[in-house]
Amino acid sequence: MEKTNQPVNPDTPFFFRESPLSLPLYLALEERILSEHPDARVRVQNVARQNF
């Protein structure tokens, strides 16, 4: 897997502030996506959640 030269979006660490252990997993996924699709754009965002 190639390392991309794209910087981490400044919003990414903020997004994972309540779940910091998830950040390395996200960064690995982002790196994999960008290594296979270098023209892709990846961004974090909230999704609607329902608590049952």
GIMOZI-V347711 format. One record per residue. PHI is phi in whole degrees, 0 to 359 (none if undefined). Layout:
PHI ; PHI
//
This chain:
none ; 276 ; 279 ; 272 ; 265 ; 281 ; 288 ; 292 ; 301 ; 299 ; 282 ; 299 ; 299 ; 297 ; 299 ; 264 ; 299 ; 271 ; 219 ; 297 ; 288 ; 278 ; 301 ; 300 ; 295 ; 299 ; 297 ; 294 ; 295 ; 300 ; 299 ; 294 ; 300 ; 290 ; 289 ; 269 ; 223 ; 299 ; 271 ; 287 ; 242 ; 242 ; 215 ; 271 ; 199 ; 287 ; 240 ; 292 ; 239 ; 236 ; 264 ; 257
//
